[in-house]
Amino acid sequence: MFRLLDLSPELFVQIVDFLPHVDILNIALVCKSVNRITIPQQCREFTSSRVHQRGFKKFLNYIIKYPERAKYFKKVCLRPWCTVDALCPHDWHAEYFDPRPTQPSEMEYISFCNAASTCGLIQQVHPYKFTSYIMEKGAAMFSGELDADTPWHGFIYSEDLETPEVPFDDRFCQNLLAGLDDAPALLILSLLPNIQELLIQAAPSDRKALPFKIPQHGFKYLKHFTAQPENTGTEWALGYFNEVHQAPNLMSLEVKSACSFWPWSDVGEEPETLCSIGLSPNTSNVHRLVLHDCALGVDDLKSILNASPLLESFFFQSDVEPLSNIAPAPTPEILIELLRPHKDRLEELYLSLKSTWASTRPSVHLRSLTDFVHLKSLDTQMGMWHDSSLPDNPSSAYETHLSYRLPPSLRRLVFHSVIGDVTGKDRGPIASLKFRNLITVDREERLPNLQSVVIESDNPAYRKRLRRYRKLDFPPDGTPSPFTYRILRSSWQGTTPTIFDSLYEVHETPSTEWSRSESKYVRLISESRARIQISYRHAHDMERFDPNIFQTEDGIRMVEEERCSPNNGNGLAGSLSISESESERENTNNESVVSDSD
């Protein structure tokens, strides 16, 4: 009988490369030899534990003990960690948890500081017994020695110096000594030189956060960077990750809820503090830029676009009104002017601005995109276009026709609406004529490459009127046409997919944990994640239940079974089960690497 263990180590490792990470961890339990040859695969990715659990200490101890394994980590996901807010009495809710973090031992503190010094993160190491003002202030506010309304973030690390004026090394050591995770998070990124994909699910919303210092290795292998806040809708300053934008091999930058300023964060502070991106022109190699639900001003958008000469895909969605007088929001026409330098390279464009619907000034609307000669996919709101209410007929000026304002290279065209879209009886027939001409005579003459038109509306009567044109999908001779025409409800959230369509909510991210009852690693998922909105490359007007998720007997925890079909080349399927509780399992047979929840 054929056995995988009979294969040569080289061939066995190539097969293991196709397995999900949780299955690799289980295979490593077979015997010492399998564990030894699969160490690079076991160390392929790291996902931190949930906030207020074990933090980063165990993983840091592992990397410091086996420094030669740091080079194997290619994917890192940092979920919300314990920050200085954990010591702030303003945010203390004793009925939920004890916010006071655990201080490291003297041996751990010295070990972490020496590692930070060796990799160039800090230059000066403070002794373990030095006075930490952050701990003294937190204790004083907890005990009532300081007034409850005392501002917390203004003077965290020093009694005399405001937070930005305190040297980075001092702030790093104080943060580490207080048992917070800001410093360990930066240390982890500094110790892993070959990160290719980085996901940060705790983008800081406070301007006093420990600065994101670029590691010595400069993220030279980083290709995909994704950042989002801990809580949905929480704003954070995109300028915090300025230096990451300029990683030499960064191809994809995707952020959510970023803005041009630091939001209000403490008693008596100004509500907004500008945090400029300030990138130099032509300093980024980003090809795909996703700004999801972002509140960025014109200057910051100009800076980031001018810094990305190789841009091919741009996604910008903003559901906020103009930011403020310090960072005015862009209009559709301004956005196109900012994108004009990329007209010879841009292939995919998605624009969605809620504030557009409130504006009646013709100067802010889109007029023409014909000079974007390589544009293949376009997704916009109908109301963003100038003269969108005028019908396309022989008596109207040709420059008002949609087909005369779109590039001939276009293959996929999407018009979607937002709350407040006017599609009543007085507007429906006009818009219908506009789309009818677009998909018939004008399409064949002006848009020969157009393969798909998708229209999204919240008006049932309007959708019914537009569906009459579906018969135009077929030529008069009855032969099938490659052209498709779809009508969707507005309840479907967009038709251009991004990573945030399928990304787990921060507190619902699956975790790989050891199951004591089954003696294996399992991938756990919360019950609230039972229904997942699937992201489709083509538009679908529905929400499906994920067949890979099933409910447990107690109805509290879910297990995500990572099945692998023979057609996708992913190899064997993992047999997963419920984990009764977390355990700090010590492997008696071998030195197994830590799981992504350790």
Number of C-alpha atoms within 10 A of each C-alpha: 2 6 6 10 11 8 11 9 14 9 10 16 17 12 14 19 17 16 22 18 24 22 21 22 27 19 19 22 19 13 11 13 13 17 23 14 15 22 19 19 23 29 22 20 19 21 19 23 24 21 15 16 13 15 25 23 18 12 21 21 14 15 20 17 10 11 13 9 18 20 16 18 20 21 19 21 19 21 22 23 24 22 20 24 18 18 24 21 21 17 10 16 10 9 6 7 9 12 17 20 18 12 14 17 12 13 9 17 19 17 15 22 26 18 20 26 16 12 15 16 23 19 13 15 15 16 13 18 8 10 12 20 18 23 19 14 21 21 17 13 19 17 12 10 10 13 11 13 12 14 16 21 21 20 19 27 25 17 12 10 13 14 20 17 11 15 11 18 18 17 23 26 23 23 25 21 28 21 23 26 22 20 25 23 19 19 25 21 19 22 24 21 21 19 25 18 20 21 19 19 22 20 28 25 23 19 23 17 18 20 17 16 19 18 20 13 16 17 25 17 17 22 19 19 19 19 22 26 22 20 16 11 13 16 26 26 27 26 21 25 16 18 16 19 23 21 21 17 17 23 19 20 18 19 22 25 25 26 27 30 29 25 21 16 18 16 14 11 13 11 12 16 15 15 19 21 24 15 21 13 14 15 16 25 20 26 18 20 20 21 22 21 20 23 29 28 21 17 18 20 21 20 18 22 24 21 21 23 19 18 25 20 19 18 19 19 19 20 16 14 14 17 17 11 8 12 20 16 24 23 20 22 19 17 19 19 14 18 19 15 15 20 19 13 17 24 20 20 18 20 19 23 22 21 17 20 17 11 14 11 9 13 13 18 22 23 21 19 17 17 14 22 17 19 25 20 20 20 22 22 21 23 24 26 21 20 17 19 16 16 23 25 15 8 7 11 11 13 13 21 22 23 25 19 18 21 21 23 19 23 18 20 18 21 19 25 25 21 11 10 18 16 19 12 11 9 14 19 17 18 19 20 15 21 21 20 17 21 23 13 12 18 19 13 12 18 20 13 16 22 18 18 20 18 24 26 23 20 16 13 14 20 20 11 13 21 16 11 16 13 10 15 17 14 10 9 6 8 9 10 11 10 16 16 18 18 22 21 19 18 14 17 17 25 22 20 17 17 13 16 15 13 14 14 16 18 17 15 18 23 23 22 25 26 20 16 11 13 13 20 27 27 25 23 23 17 17 13 18 19 13 16 17 16 20 13 10 11 20 16 16 11 12 10 12 14 10 11 19 17 14 13 9 7 9 11 19 24 23 22 19 20 16 16 11 10 7 8 11 16 17 17 15 21 14 21 20 22 23 13 10 13 12 9 11 9 10 7 11 16 14 18 20 17 22 23 21 25
